[in-house]
Amino acid sequence: MTKSLCLAVISLALTINANAQKQSSLKDAYKDCFMVGAALNPAQFTGKDSAEDGIIKTQFNTISPENVLKWEVVHPQPATYDFAPADQYLEFGERNGMFVVGHTLVWHSQVPKWVFEDSKGSPVTRDVLLDRMRDHITKVVGRYKGRIKGWDVVNEILNEDGTLRQSPWMKIIGEDYIEKAFAFAHEADPDAQLYYNDYSLENEAKRKGALELVKKLKAKGVPITGVGLQDHVSMDSPTADQIDTTISEFGKLGVKVMITELDVDLLPWPGKGQTADVSLNVAADPKLNPYPNGLPDTVQQELSKRYADLFGTYAKHCGVVTRVTLWGVTDKDSWKNNWPVKGRTNYPLLFDRKGQPKPAFNAVIQRAPKRSP
């Protein structure tokens, strides 16, 4: 090989390596299509988990809070707001130039009993609950006006058959509690993006109900920006076709779509129909925990294919899908280790328990849309 040819080969190798480095993070690989993010816990956004700090800053350009903006944490008593953890979460995102999401304003879970009850423990009236909702949303959203860019306004409001969940919000206020929640959030921050977030919207009956709901909201001028598909998925459900159809159908309504809580559960499901209902609680069983000491290579490859197919499907809808957020950073912190079966060893994310990228991470990077030279 001549000296000039040798130099040319070295130059080409360096160029390839430089291009590979440019594609080595999720946020860079998909920057022309959508943001990529993660849900954070306090140890991560306060710097106590230094091992994951580098992953978060390198890989993600948007963040969601696991719990610190849920009602029971931020507003535990009628006259008591605790904004300290939420302030730290926001400040972390701002320091690192991230799109910060607020999760969640109105939900049936993780809400203190006092919200729905009077001093005698009886249900409050419609007007009282509406006042409490407005006060909460106004104070929380108003505090972060212009800084938290998007809010999950209502969370998990449909049953599996597509009907409205009979939550205390629904029973006491009525169906228009959804419109009121969006109106209060819009009043508190007119520039914030406002979302409806739910799981299993890929299932036909639930998707139909959600589509009808969004149509009604838009027809009434409710300021809904987008719909969040949680996508707590298994290895084979929902299918890529179901996800593709779901994104397309919501896109036709003129709303954006976010993948808000992505993880892939590869362990046996303890029942017939998979769900993300946090009230589910199943006793420990060794048969439901088949990989306590690590994943076989064959399963790693299956997980890689599943993740690549998911991101490939999301990327088909650039412009409609605006954000993909993983529900956690590494396998060690995933809620899937303890739900719906306590103490399981699960592997649902792209980074392993030591913070190392799994084969699925590389598969997702490789599946990113190719950029024009």
Contacts in CASP RR format, 6 or more apart in sequence:
PFRMAT RR
TARGET T0000
AUTHOR 0000-0000-0000
METHOD contacts of the structure
MODEL  1
MTKSLCLAVISLALTINANAQKQSSLKDAYKDCFMVGAALNPAQFTGKDS
AEDGIIKTQFNTISPENVLKWEVVHPQPATYDFAPADQYLEFGERNGMFV
VGHTLVWHSQVPKWVFEDSKGSPVTRDVLLDRMRDHITKVVGRYKGRIKG
WDVVNEILNEDGTLRQSPWMKIIGEDYIEKAFAFAHEADPDAQLYYNDYS
LENEAKRKGALELVKKLKAKGVPITGVGLQDHVSMDSPTADQIDTTISEF
GKLGVKVMITELDVDLLPWPGKGQTADVSLNVAADPKLNPYPNGLPDTVQ
QELSKRYADLFGTYAKHCGVVTRVTLWGVTDKDSWKNNWPVKGRTNYPLL
FDRKGQPKPAFNAVIQRAPKRSP
1 9 0 8 1.000
22 28 0 8 1.000
23 29 0 8 1.000
23 365 0 8 1.000
23 368 0 8 1.000
24 365 0 8 1.000
25 58 0 8 1.000
25 59 0 8 1.000
26 36 0 8 1.000
26 37 0 8 1.000
26 59 0 8 1.000
26 60 0 8 1.000
26 350 0 8 1.000
26 361 0 8 1.000
26 364 0 8 1.000
26 365 0 8 1.000
27 35 0 8 1.000
27 36 0 8 1.000
27 37 0 8 1.000
27 59 0 8 1.000
27 60 0 8 1.000
27 61 0 8 1.000
29 36 0 8 1.000
29 364 0 8 1.000
29 365 0 8 1.000
29 368 0 8 1.000
30 36 0 8 1.000
30 311 0 8 1.000
30 315 0 8 1.000
30 324 0 8 1.000
30 368 0 8 1.000
30 369 0 8 1.000
31 61 0 8 1.000
32 318 0 8 1.000
32 369 0 8 1.000
32 371 0 8 1.000
33 314 0 8 1.000
33 315 0 8 1.000
33 318 0 8 1.000
33 319 0 8 1.000
33 321 0 8 1.000
33 368 0 8 1.000
33 369 0 8 1.000
34 314 0 8 1.000
34 315 0 8 1.000
34 318 0 8 1.000
34 319 0 8 1.000
34 321 0 8 1.000
34 322 0 8 1.000
34 323 0 8 1.000
34 324 0 8 1.000
35 61 0 8 1.000
35 62 0 8 1.000
35 99 0 8 1.000
35 322 0 8 1.000
35 323 0 8 1.000
35 324 0 8 1.000
36 59 0 8 1.000
36 60 0 8 1.000
36 61 0 8 1.000
36 62 0 8 1.000
36 323 0 8 1.000
36 324 0 8 1.000
36 325 0 8 1.000
36 326 0 8 1.000
37 59 0 8 1.000
37 60 0 8 1.000
37 61 0 8 1.000
37 62 0 8 1.000
37 63 0 8 1.000
37 64 0 8 1.000
37 323 0 8 1.000
37 324 0 8 1.000
37 325 0 8 1.000
37 326 0 8 1.000
38 56 0 8 1.000
38 59 0 8 1.000
38 60 0 8 1.000
38 63 0 8 1.000
38 64 0 8 1.000
38 325 0 8 1.000
38 326 0 8 1.000
38 327 0 8 1.000
38 328 0 8 1.000
38 329 0 8 1.000
39 63 0 8 1.000
39 64 0 8 1.000
39 65 0 8 1.000
39 66 0 8 1.000
39 103 0 8 1.000
39 261 0 8 1.000
39 325 0 8 1.000
39 326 0 8 1.000
39 327 0 8 1.000
39 328 0 8 1.000
40 56 0 8 1.000
40 63 0 8 1.000
40 64 0 8 1.000
40 65 0 8 1.000
40 66 0 8 1.000
40 89 0 8 1.000
40 92 0 8 1.000
40 328 0 8 1.000
40 329 0 8 1.000
41 49 0 8 1.000
41 66 0 8 1.000
41 67 0 8 1.000
41 333 0 8 1.000
42 48 0 8 1.000
42 68 0 8 1.000
42 85 0 8 1.000
42 88 0 8 1.000
42 89 0 8 1.000
43 49 0 8 1.000
44 52 0 8 1.000
44 53 0 8 1.000
44 56 0 8 1.000
44 329 0 8 1.000
44 333 0 8 1.000
45 63 0 8 1.000
45 65 0 8 1.000
45 88 0 8 1.000
45 89 0 8 1.000
45 92 0 8 1.000
45 93 0 8 1.000
46 88 0 8 1.000
46 92 0 8 1.000
47 53 0 8 1.000
51 355 0 8 1.000
52 329 0 8 1.000
52 330 0 8 1.000
52 333 0 8 1.000
52 355 0 8 1.000
55 329 0 8 1.000
55 330 0 8 1.000
55 351 0 8 1.000
55 355 0 8 1.000
56 63 0 8 1.000
56 96 0 8 1.000
56 329 0 8 1.000
57 96 0 8 1.000
60 98 0 8 1.000
61 97 0 8 1.000
61 98 0 8 1.000
61 99 0 8 1.000
62 98 0 8 1.000
62 99 0 8 1.000
62 100 0 8 1.000
62 101 0 8 1.000
62 323 0 8 1.000
62 325 0 8 1.000
63 89 0 8 1.000
63 92 0 8 1.000
63 93 0 8 1.000
63 98 0 8 1.000
63 99 0 8 1.000
63 100 0 8 1.000
63 101 0 8 1.000
63 325 0 8 1.000
64 101 0 8 1.000
64 102 0 8 1.000
64 103 0 8 1.000
64 260 0 8 1.000
64 261 0 8 1.000
64 325 0 8 1.000
65 86 0 8 1.000
65 89 0 8 1.000
65 101 0 8 1.000
65 102 0 8 1.000
65 103 0 8 1.000
66 327 0 8 1.000
66 328 0 8 1.000
66 335 0 8 1.000
67 73 0 8 1.000
67 110 0 8 1.000
68 74 0 8 1.000
68 85 0 8 1.000
68 86 0 8 1.000
68 89 0 8 1.000
69 86 0 8 1.000
69 89 0 8 1.000
69 102 0 8 1.000
69 103 0 8 1.000
69 104 0 8 1.000
69 140 0 8 1.000
70 103 0 8 1.000
70 104 0 8 1.000
70 107 0 8 1.000
70 110 0 8 1.000
71 107 0 8 1.000
71 110 0 8 1.000
71 111 0 8 1.000
71 112 0 8 1.000
71 115 0 8 1.000
71 136 0 8 1.000
72 110 0 8 1.000
72 111 0 8 1.000
72 112 0 8 1.000
73 82 0 8 1.000
73 85 0 8 1.000
73 86 0 8 1.000
73 110 0 8 1.000
74 81 0 8 1.000
74 82 0 8 1.000
74 83 0 8 1.000
74 85 0 8 1.000
74 86 0 8 1.000
74 140 0 8 1.000
75 81 0 8 1.000
75 82 0 8 1.000
75 112 0 8 1.000
75 136 0 8 1.000
75 139 0 8 1.000
75 140 0 8 1.000
76 82 0 8 1.000
76 112 0 8 1.000
77 112 0 8 1.000
77 114 0 8 1.000
78 114 0 8 1.000
81 139 0 8 1.000
81 140 0 8 1.000
83 143 0 8 1.000
86 144 0 8 1.000
89 100 0 8 1.000
90 100 0 8 1.000
90 144 0 8 1.000
90 147 0 8 1.000
90 148 0 8 1.000
93 100 0 8 1.000
94 100 0 8 1.000
94 147 0 8 1.000
99 149 0 8 1.000
99 150 0 8 1.000
99 323 0 8 1.000
100 147 0 8 1.000
100 148 0 8 1.000
100 149 0 8 1.000
100 150 0 8 1.000
101 148 0 8 1.000
101 149 0 8 1.000
101 150 0 8 1.000
101 151 0 8 1.000
101 152 0 8 1.000
101 323 0 8 1.000
101 325 0 8 1.000
102 144 0 8 1.000
102 148 0 8 1.000
102 150 0 8 1.000
102 151 0 8 1.000
102 152 0 8 1.000
103 151 0 8 1.000
103 152 0 8 1.000
103 155 0 8 1.000
103 197 0 8 1.000
103 260 0 8 1.000
104 151 0 8 1.000
104 152 0 8 1.000
104 153 0 8 1.000
104 154 0 8 1.000
104 155 0 8 1.000
104 197 0 8 1.000
105 136 0 8 1.000
105 137 0 8 1.000
105 140 0 8 1.000
105 141 0 8 1.000
105 151 0 8 1.000
105 152 0 8 1.000
105 153 0 8 1.000
105 154 0 8 1.000
105 155 0 8 1.000
105 181 0 8 1.000
105 185 0 8 1.000
106 133 0 8 1.000
106 137 0 8 1.000
106 153 0 8 1.000
106 154 0 8 1.000
106 155 0 8 1.000
106 169 0 8 1.000
106 177 0 8 1.000
106 178 0 8 1.000
106 181 0 8 1.000
107 154 0 8 1.000
107 155 0 8 1.000
107 156 0 8 1.000
108 156 0 8 1.000
108 157 0 8 1.000
108 165 0 8 1.000
108 167 0 8 1.000
108 168 0 8 1.000
108 169 0 8 1.000
109 156 0 8 1.000
109 278 0 8 1.000
109 279 0 8 1.000
111 168 0 8 1.000
113 121 0 8 1.000
115 129 0 8 1.000
115 132 0 8 1.000
115 168 0 8 1.000
116 123 0 8 1.000
116 124 0 8 1.000
116 129 0 8 1.000
116 168 0 8 1.000
116 172 0 8 1.000
117 123 0 8 1.000
117 124 0 8 1.000
118 124 0 8 1.000
118 128 0 8 1.000
123 168 0 8 1.000
123 171 0 8 1.000
123 172 0 8 1.000
124 132 0 8 1.000
124 172 0 8 1.000
125 172 0 8 1.000
126 172 0 8 1.000
126 173 0 8 1.000
126 174 0 8 1.000
129 168 0 8 1.000
129 169 0 8 1.000
129 172 0 8 1.000
129 173 0 8 1.000
130 173 0 8 1.000
130 177 0 8 1.000
130 180 0 8 1.000
133 169 0 8 1.000
133 173 0 8 1.000
133 177 0 8 1.000
133 180 0 8 1.000
133 181 0 8 1.000
133 184 0 8 1.000
134 180 0 8 1.000
134 184 0 8 1.000
137 181 0 8 1.000
137 184 0 8 1.000
137 185 0 8 1.000
137 188 0 8 1.000
138 184 0 8 1.000
138 187 0 8 1.000
138 188 0 8 1.000
140 188 0 8 1.000
141 148 0 8 1.000
141 151 0 8 1.000
141 184 0 8 1.000
141 185 0 8 1.000
141 188 0 8 1.000
141 189 0 8 1.000
141 192 0 8 1.000
142 188 0 8 1.000
142 189 0 8 1.000
144 189 0 8 1.000
145 188 0 8 1.000
145 189 0 8 1.000
145 192 0 8 1.000
146 189 0 8 1.000
146 191 0 8 1.000
146 192 0 8 1.000
148 189 0 8 1.000
148 192 0 8 1.000
149 192 0 8 1.000
149 193 0 8 1.000
150 192 0 8 1.000
150 193 0 8 1.000
150 194 0 8 1.000
150 195 0 8 1.000
150 225 0 8 1.000
151 185 0 8 1.000
151 189 0 8 1.000
151 192 0 8 1.000
151 193 0 8 1.000
151 194 0 8 1.000
151 195 0 8 1.000
152 195 0 8 1.000
152 196 0 8 1.000
152 197 0 8 1.000
152 228 0 8 1.000
152 260 0 8 1.000
153 181 0 8 1.000
153 182 0 8 1.000
153 185 0 8 1.000
153 194 0 8 1.000
153 195 0 8 1.000
153 196 0 8 1.000
153 224 0 8 1.000
154 178 0 8 1.000
154 181 0 8 1.000
154 182 0 8 1.000
154 196 0 8 1.000
154 197 0 8 1.000
155 197 0 8 1.000
155 198 0 8 1.000
156 165 0 8 1.000
156 197 0 8 1.000
156 198 0 8 1.000
156 199 0 8 1.000
156 276 0 8 1.000
157 164 0 8 1.000
157 165 0 8 1.000
157 167 0 8 1.000
157 170 0 8 1.000
157 178 0 8 1.000
157 196 0 8 1.000
157 198 0 8 1.000
157 213 0 8 1.000
158 164 0 8 1.000
158 165 0 8 1.000
158 198 0 8 1.000
158 206 0 8 1.000
158 209 0 8 1.000
158 210 0 8 1.000
158 213 0 8 1.000
159 165 0 8 1.000
159 206 0 8 1.000
160 200 0 8 1.000
160 203 0 8 1.000
160 205 0 8 1.000
160 206 0 8 1.000
160 275 0 8 1.000
161 205 0 8 1.000
161 206 0 8 1.000
162 205 0 8 1.000
162 206 0 8 1.000
162 208 0 8 1.000
162 209 0 8 1.000
162 210 0 8 1.000
163 209 0 8 1.000
164 170 0 8 1.000
164 175 0 8 1.000
164 213 0 8 1.000
169 177 0 8 1.000
170 177 0 8 1.000
173 180 0 8 1.000
178 196 0 8 1.000
178 213 0 8 1.000
178 217 0 8 1.000
178 222 0 8 1.000
179 217 0 8 1.000
179 220 0 8 1.000
179 222 0 8 1.000
182 194 0 8 1.000
182 217 0 8 1.000
182 222 0 8 1.000
182 223 0 8 1.000
182 224 0 8 1.000
183 222 0 8 1.000
183 223 0 8 1.000
185 192 0 8 1.000
185 194 0 8 1.000
186 192 0 8 1.000
186 194 0 8 1.000
186 223 0 8 1.000
193 225 0 8 1.000
193 226 0 8 1.000
193 256 0 8 1.000
194 223 0 8 1.000
194 224 0 8 1.000
194 225 0 8 1.000
194 226 0 8 1.000
195 224 0 8 1.000
195 225 0 8 1.000
195 226 0 8 1.000
195 227 0 8 1.000
195 228 0 8 1.000
195 258 0 8 1.000
195 260 0 8 1.000
196 210 0 8 1.000
196 213 0 8 1.000
196 214 0 8 1.000
196 217 0 8 1.000
196 224 0 8 1.000
196 226 0 8 1.000
196 227 0 8 1.000
196 228 0 8 1.000
197 227 0 8 1.000
197 228 0 8 1.000
197 230 0 8 1.000
197 258 0 8 1.000
197 260 0 8 1.000
197 261 0 8 1.000
198 206 0 8 1.000
198 210 0 8 1.000
198 227 0 8 1.000
198 228 0 8 1.000
198 229 0 8 1.000
198 230 0 8 1.000
199 229 0 8 1.000
199 230 0 8 1.000
199 231 0 8 1.000
199 232 0 8 1.000
199 261 0 8 1.000
199 275 0 8 1.000
199 276 0 8 1.000
199 277 0 8 1.000
200 206 0 8 1.000
200 230 0 8 1.000
200 238 0 8 1.000
200 274 0 8 1.000
200 275 0 8 1.000
200 276 0 8 1.000
201 207 0 8 1.000
201 210 0 8 1.000
201 227 0 8 1.000
201 228 0 8 1.000
201 229 0 8 1.000
201 230 0 8 1.000
201 246 0 8 1.000
202 229 0 8 1.000
202 238 0 8 1.000
202 242 0 8 1.000
202 243 0 8 1.000
202 245 0 8 1.000
202 246 0 8 1.000
203 238 0 8 1.000
203 242 0 8 1.000
207 246 0 8 1.000
207 249 0 8 1.000
210 227 0 8 1.000
210 250 0 8 1.000
211 249 0 8 1.000
211 250 0 8 1.000
211 253 0 8 1.000
214 224 0 8 1.000
214 227 0 8 1.000
214 250 0 8 1.000
214 253 0 8 1.000
214 255 0 8 1.000
215 253 0 8 1.000
217 224 0 8 1.000
218 224 0 8 1.000
218 253 0 8 1.000
218 254 0 8 1.000
218 255 0 8 1.000
224 255 0 8 1.000
225 255 0 8 1.000
225 256 0 8 1.000
226 250 0 8 1.000
226 255 0 8 1.000
226 256 0 8 1.000
226 257 0 8 1.000
226 258 0 8 1.000
227 250 0 8 1.000
227 255 0 8 1.000
227 256 0 8 1.000
227 257 0 8 1.000
227 258 0 8 1.000
228 257 0 8 1.000
228 258 0 8 1.000
228 259 0 8 1.000
228 260 0 8 1.000
229 243 0 8 1.000
229 246 0 8 1.000
229 247 0 8 1.000
229 257 0 8 1.000
229 258 0 8 1.000
229 259 0 8 1.000
229 260 0 8 1.000
230 260 0 8 1.000
230 261 0 8 1.000
230 262 0 8 1.000
230 276 0 8 1.000
230 327 0 8 1.000
231 243 0 8 1.000
231 259 0 8 1.000
231 260 0 8 1.000
231 261 0 8 1.000
231 262 0 8 1.000
231 263 0 8 1.000
231 310 0 8 1.000
232 261 0 8 1.000
232 262 0 8 1.000
232 263 0 8 1.000
232 265 0 8 1.000
232 276 0 8 1.000
232 327 0 8 1.000
233 262 0 8 1.000
233 263 0 8 1.000
233 264 0 8 1.000
233 265 0 8 1.000
233 306 0 8 1.000
233 310 0 8 1.000
234 264 0 8 1.000
234 265 0 8 1.000
234 266 0 8 1.000
234 269 0 8 1.000
234 274 0 8 1.000
235 264 0 8 1.000
235 265 0 8 1.000
235 266 0 8 1.000
235 302 0 8 1.000
235 303 0 8 1.000
235 306 0 8 1.000
237 274 0 8 1.000
238 246 0 8 1.000
240 309 0 8 1.000
240 310 0 8 1.000
240 313 0 8 1.000
243 310 0 8 1.000
243 313 0 8 1.000
243 314 0 8 1.000
244 313 0 8 1.000
244 316 0 8 1.000
244 317 0 8 1.000
247 257 0 8 1.000
247 313 0 8 1.000
247 314 0 8 1.000
247 316 0 8 1.000
247 317 0 8 1.000
247 320 0 8 1.000
247 321 0 8 1.000
248 317 0 8 1.000
248 320 0 8 1.000
250 257 0 8 1.000
250 320 0 8 1.000
251 257 0 8 1.000
251 317 0 8 1.000
251 320 0 8 1.000
256 319 0 8 1.000
256 320 0 8 1.000
256 321 0 8 1.000
256 322 0 8 1.000
257 317 0 8 1.000
257 320 0 8 1.000
257 321 0 8 1.000
257 322 0 8 1.000
258 321 0 8 1.000
258 322 0 8 1.000
258 323 0 8 1.000
258 324 0 8 1.000
258 325 0 8 1.000
259 314 0 8 1.000
259 321 0 8 1.000
259 323 0 8 1.000
259 324 0 8 1.000
259 325 0 8 1.000
260 323 0 8 1.000
260 325 0 8 1.000
261 276 0 8 1.000
261 325 0 8 1.000
261 327 0 8 1.000
262 310 0 8 1.000
262 324 0 8 1.000
262 325 0 8 1.000
262 326 0 8 1.000
262 327 0 8 1.000
263 326 0 8 1.000
263 327 0 8 1.000
263 328 0 8 1.000
263 334 0 8 1.000
263 336 0 8 1.000
263 348 0 8 1.000
263 349 0 8 1.000
264 303 0 8 1.000
264 306 0 8 1.000
264 307 0 8 1.000
264 310 0 8 1.000
264 348 0 8 1.000
264 360 0 8 1.000
265 274 0 8 1.000
265 336 0 8 1.000
265 346 0 8 1.000
265 348 0 8 1.000
266 295 0 8 1.000
266 299 0 8 1.000
266 302 0 8 1.000
266 303 0 8 1.000
266 346 0 8 1.000
266 347 0 8 1.000
266 348 0 8 1.000
267 288 0 8 1.000
267 289 0 8 1.000
267 290 0 8 1.000
267 291 0 8 1.000
267 336 0 8 1.000
267 341 0 8 1.000
267 344 0 8 1.000
267 346 0 8 1.000
268 287 0 8 1.000
268 288 0 8 1.000
268 290 0 8 1.000
270 282 0 8 1.000
270 285 0 8 1.000
270 288 0 8 1.000
270 340 0 8 1.000
270 341 0 8 1.000
278 339 0 8 1.000
280 339 0 8 1.000
280 340 0 8 1.000
281 340 0 8 1.000
281 342 0 8 1.000
282 288 0 8 1.000
282 340 0 8 1.000
282 341 0 8 1.000
283 341 0 8 1.000
283 342 0 8 1.000
284 341 0 8 1.000
284 342 0 8 1.000
284 343 0 8 1.000
284 344 0 8 1.000
285 341 0 8 1.000
288 341 0 8 1.000
288 344 0 8 1.000
289 341 0 8 1.000
289 343 0 8 1.000
289 344 0 8 1.000
289 345 0 8 1.000
291 299 0 8 1.000
291 345 0 8 1.000
291 347 0 8 1.000
292 345 0 8 1.000
293 345 0 8 1.000
294 345 0 8 1.000
294 347 0 8 1.000
295 303 0 8 1.000
295 347 0 8 1.000
300 358 0 8 1.000
300 359 0 8 1.000
300 360 0 8 1.000
301 359 0 8 1.000
303 347 0 8 1.000
303 358 0 8 1.000
303 359 0 8 1.000
303 360 0 8 1.000
304 358 0 8 1.000
304 359 0 8 1.000
304 360 0 8 1.000
304 362 0 8 1.000
304 363 0 8 1.000
305 363 0 8 1.000
306 360 0 8 1.000
307 350 0 8 1.000
307 360 0 8 1.000
307 363 0 8 1.000
307 364 0 8 1.000
308 360 0 8 1.000
308 363 0 8 1.000
308 364 0 8 1.000
308 366 0 8 1.000
308 367 0 8 1.000
311 324 0 8 1.000
311 364 0 8 1.000
311 367 0 8 1.000
311 368 0 8 1.000
312 367 0 8 1.000
314 321 0 8 1.000
314 324 0 8 1.000
315 321 0 8 1.000
315 367 0 8 1.000
315 368 0 8 1.000
315 369 0 8 1.000
318 369 0 8 1.000
326 349 0 8 1.000
326 350 0 8 1.000
327 334 0 8 1.000
327 335 0 8 1.000
328 334 0 8 1.000
328 349 0 8 1.000
329 349 0 8 1.000
329 351 0 8 1.000
330 349 0 8 1.000
330 351 0 8 1.000
330 352 0 8 1.000
330 353 0 8 1.000
330 354 0 8 1.000
330 355 0 8 1.000
331 337 0 8 1.000
331 346 0 8 1.000
331 347 0 8 1.000
331 348 0 8 1.000
331 349 0 8 1.000
331 351 0 8 1.000
331 352 0 8 1.000
331 353 0 8 1.000
332 353 0 8 1.000
334 346 0 8 1.000
334 348 0 8 1.000
334 349 0 8 1.000
336 344 0 8 1.000
336 346 0 8 1.000
336 348 0 8 1.000
337 343 0 8 1.000
337 344 0 8 1.000
337 345 0 8 1.000
337 346 0 8 1.000
338 344 0 8 1.000
347 358 0 8 1.000
349 358 0 8 1.000
350 357 0 8 1.000
350 358 0 8 1.000
350 360 0 8 1.000
350 361 0 8 1.000
350 364 0 8 1.000
351 357 0 8 1.000
351 358 0 8 1.000
351 361 0 8 1.000
352 358 0 8 1.000
END
